[in-house]
Amino acid sequence: MEIEYLKRQELYPDPEQSERSESILINEVQLLLAEKRTSLSVLRTGITVFALPLSVLGVLVATSEFYNPMNALPMIIPLLVLCTGLIILGIYLTHRAVGKIRKYDRTILELKKRHSALAEFVD
């Protein structure tokens, strides 16, 4: 009896249920796009965190003729350690964000392949 009911549902889907499933699908894609937007902001932050130490090191190199590096060594070593930490953090944030963006793109592509009605709305 239950099998016949399931077969009948496949042949004659309920329009209200179909609209509900399309609504859920669109909400799922909106959620994925929001998460992708968040990952893009993390990527932007990672690039900024990576660029900051490079600009500080550029200023140190440009102004190196005005000071003796051996006299400023107690200040330069902690600065270089901090810059190294920021570079590592920037690389981590960028790498993680790119991985998540690719994951969200693959998930959206799979949803577009499974549901042709979605393909016209999502690029």
N, C-alpha and C positions, 0 to 999 in steps of 0.2 A: 504494500500500500504506500509506504513512504517513498519507495523508489519511483513509483508512478507519479507521485506528487512532484518530486524533484525533476523528472523528465518533463512534466507539464510546465513547470516554471521555466525551464530552459527554452521550451518552444514558444511560450507566451509570457514573456517577462512583464512584470507589473510596472507600468509607466512611472508610478510614484517612487518605486524602489530604484528604477533606473535614474531618475532625477536626483535621488538622494546619493546614489553611488557616484554620479558625475560631480555633485557638490563636494563629496568627500575627496574625490580625486583632485579637484581644483584646489581645495584647501591644502591637500598634501603638497601640491606643487608650489603653492604660495609659501608654505612653511619651508620647503627646500630652498626657494629663492631668497627667503629672509635669512636662512642660515648661510647661504652663499654670500649674501651682502655682508653679513657679520665677518665671514672669513676674509672678504676683501678689505674690510677695515683693519683686521689683524695684520694682513699683508702690508697695508700702508704703514701701520705702526712699526712693523718689523723693519721695513726699508728705512724709516726715519731713525729708529734706534741704531741701525747699522751705519747710517751716514753720519751721525753725530760724532762718534769717535774719530772717523776718518777726517772730518773737518778740523777737529781739535788737533790731531796729529799734523795736519797740513799747516796749521798756524804755528805749531812748535817748530816745524822744519823751517818755515819762512822767517821766523824771528830768531833762529838759532845763532845768528851772528851777534846778537845783542847780549847774550849771556854765555857763561861757561857751563857746559853740561855737567861737569864734575861737581861744581859748586851747587847746582840745582838738583843733584841726584836724589836727595831725600824727598823732593816734591815730584820729580819725574817718575820714579818707580811706582808710587801709589796711583798716579795718573795713568800710567801704562797698564797697570793691573785693572783699573776701572774700565779703561778703553777696551781691553781684551774681553772683559766680562760683557760689556755692552755689545761688542761685535758677535760674541757667541750667542747672546740672547737674540740679537737681530737675525742671525742665521737660523736659529731654532724657530722663531716666530714665522719667518718667511717660508721655511720648509714645511712647517706644519700647516700653514694657511694654503699653500699651493696643493698639498695633498688632499686637504678637505674640499677645496674647490673642484678638483678633478673628480673626487668621489660624488659630490653633488651633481656635477655635470653628467656622470655616468648614470646616476639614479634617474635623473630627469629624462635622459635619452631612453632608458629602459621603459619608463612610463609612457613616453611618446610612441615607442614601438608597440606597446601593448594596447594603447588606447588611441586610435586614429583621430578621434574628435579633439584630442588634446593638442595634436600637432599643429593645428591652425592657430592656436592661441599662444603657444610657447615657441620661441625661436631657437 
